[in-house]
C-alpha cells in the first residue's frame, strides 16, 4: 500500500507539472502573438495540495502509526492591491480530506463515544484511523515576483484557513473485530490554523499549523481532555 501511495503521488505530481507546463506554453504563445499586456492580471486561481498530517499535543500513550495524509483542493480569488500587482489578498473556498492513523480507539454506542489508548499487549490491529472531511475558507496575504508577462516566479503566501467539518468517521480493523463509527460528536466542527506556502513556479512547500484542538472538551482519555491539534506539511500546486 505504501509503495502504491508513493507511485500515485509521483504520477499525480508529474501530471500536475505537465498541466502547468501546457498552460504556461499556451499563455506564452498568446503573449508572443499579441503586444497587448493585461495590466489587470491575477494569479493562482485554483490549488491542489497533498500533505502529511501530524498530531501535536498527543495525550500520554497516543502515537501515530503508518501514513496519515491529507488532500485539499479549491479556488482562490486573487485581489491585487498595489500598482505592480505583486501584493494581493486571496480569498478562497475548498474541500479537504484528512486521515490520522494512530493507536487511539474510538468506539460509538447509544450512550455516546468513548476514547482509549489501545493496549498493544492485548489488542493487535492492522488499521486504526479517524478521518475528517471539511469545507474550507483560506485567507491569504500574497507576495510574488510575477508580472503580466512572466509566469515563472517566486511566491510567499501566508494567512489563515478556516474549516468546517461536514463529516467524520473512525475505522478499526484488528483482533477484536472491525469497528466503524461516523459523525463523531466530540470533533470540533470549526477548525482553523495558520498557513504558509513558499516556492517557485510549480513546486511549492505548504504548511498548516492548527490553532484549536481537533476534539472538544467532552472527549477525554482517563479523565483528561484530548487536546490534539493538526499540523500538515506537504506540497501545494497552483493553477491559473
N, C-alpha and C positions, 0 to 999 in steps of 0.2 A: 504493500500500500504506500509506503514511504517513497519507494522508487517511482511509483506511478504518479504520486503527487509532484515530485521533482520534475518528472518528464512533462506533466501537464503545465506546470508553472513555466518551464523553459519554452514550451511551444506557445504558451499564452504571451509571454514577453516578446518572443520573436515575431509573433503575428501582429502585436500592437506596434512594434517598431516598424514593421513593413507598412502598416496602415498609415502611420505617422509620416513615413518617407514618401508614400504616394501622395498624401495631402500636401506635403511640402513641395514636391516636384510640380504638382498641379498649380499650386499658388504661384510658384516661381515662374512657370511658363506664362501664366496670366499677367504677371508683373512685367515680364520681358516683352510681352506683346502690346503693352499699353504704357503710356507715360503718365497716366493718371495715378496719383498716390492717394490712398484713403487716409486722410488725416483724422478720421474718427474711428480708427480700428480698435478692436477689443481682443483680448487674449483668453485662451484656455476655458472654453465653454463647457466641455464635458470632461469627466475624470473617471478613472477606474483605478482602484487600489487593492493590493494584496498585502496582508500583514501577518506577522507572527504575534499572537496575543499572549501577554504575560499577566499574571495576577500579582498585584502588590498588596502588602499588608495581610498576608495569609494568616489565618488562625494557627495556633500551635498544632503541628502534626499534619497539616494540609500541604500537599506537594503536587506540583504539576507533573504530568506524565504524558509522553507522546507529543504529537504536534498539534498545537492549538492555532487555528487560522481564522482570518477574517477576510471577507470580500466586500468591497464598498464601491458603489458607482452612483453617478448622479450628474446634475447640471448646475453650473455656477454662472450667474450673470456678472459680467465684469463692468465696473463703473470707474473708469479713469478720472482723476481729479486734478491733474496738472497738464500743462500745455504739451509736454513731451509724451504724456500718456504712459510713462513707465512706473507711475504710482497709481494704485487703484484699490477700490473696495470690492470684494467678491461676496455675493450673497447667493446661496445655493439651496438645492433640495435633492436628497438622495435616499438610497436604500442601503442597508448594511446587514450582513450575516456574520455572527461571531460565535465560535465554539471554544470551549475551555475544557481540556482533558485534565483530570485531576483525581484525587482519591477521596473526595467528599461525597458521601452517599446522600442523595435527595430522594425521600420517599413521600408519596402523597396518599392520603386517606380521607375518610369522611370528616375527620377531626382537623384536617389541615396538612401542612407539610412539616416534615422533620428532617434534621440535618445531623450527620455524624461522620467522623473520620473513620474510614474503613480500616479495620484491623487486618493487616496482611497475613497474620499468623492463622486466622480462622476463615478469612474470605479471600478468594482469588478472583480476578476478573480480567477480561480481555478488553472491555470498553467501559468507560465511565466518563461522561461529559455532560455539561449543560450548554445550551445554545440560546442566543438571543437574536431576534430579528427586529430591526429598528428603521423608522423613518427619521432621516437626519437633516439638520439645518446647519450647514457650515457658514461661518462668517470669517472673512479673511482680510488682512491688510497685505497688499501685494506690491512687491518691488521686482522689477526685471530690467534687463538691458535691451529689450526688443525695440524695434522701430516699425514703421509702417511697411518696410520692405525687407526686414531681417527677421527670419523665423527660427534661427538657431541662437539661443540666448540663455544667459544665466537668470535664475529666479530664486527669490526667497519669499515664501508665503507663510504668514503666521496668523493665528487667530484662535477662535473658539468654535467648538462643534457641539450642538445640542442634538440629542437623540431621544426618540420616544419609542419604548419597547411595545411593539404590536403583537408579539407572540414570543413565547419562551418554552423550552422543553428540556427534559433530562432523560438520558438513556444509560442504563446499566446492563451489562451482559457478563455474568460471572457464575460462581459456584452456587449461589443462592437463586439462580434463575435470571430471567430477563425482566427488568423493571423499566416502565416508561411513564413519564408524567408530562403534563402540558399546562401552560399558563401558570407558572409558579407564582403564587400570590405575593411572596416576600421580595421579589425582584423589583427594584425601583423602576417605575415606568419612565421617569425622566433621568437621562444620563447626560452628562456634559463634561467636557475636558478641553485642554489646550492642544493646539495642533501646530506643527511646523513642517513645511515642505521646502527642501533645498535641492537644487540640481541644475543640470544643463541639458537643453533640448529634451529628448525622450526620457532619459533616466533621471529620476528624482527620488531622493530619500524622503520618507514620510514617518512622522512620529505623532502619536496621540497619547496624552497623559490624562487619565481620568481624574476629575476633581471630587467626585462623590462616589460612595460605595455602590457596588452592583446590587447588594441586598439591603433591605431596610432594617430597622431596629428589631423587627419581630423575628428575624432569622438569627438563631443562636446555636452554638455548639458548647455543651457543658455550661450553659448559663451565660456565655459571653457572646457579644454581637459579632457577626461575620462582617468585618469592615473591609473586605477585599475590594480593590478597585482595579481598573483595567489599564494596562499600558500596551500600546500597539506599535510595532516597528515594522516597516516594510517599504514597498515601492509604490509610487503613485504615477500614473500616466495621464497626461493632459492631451486632449484632442480638440482642435478648433471646431 
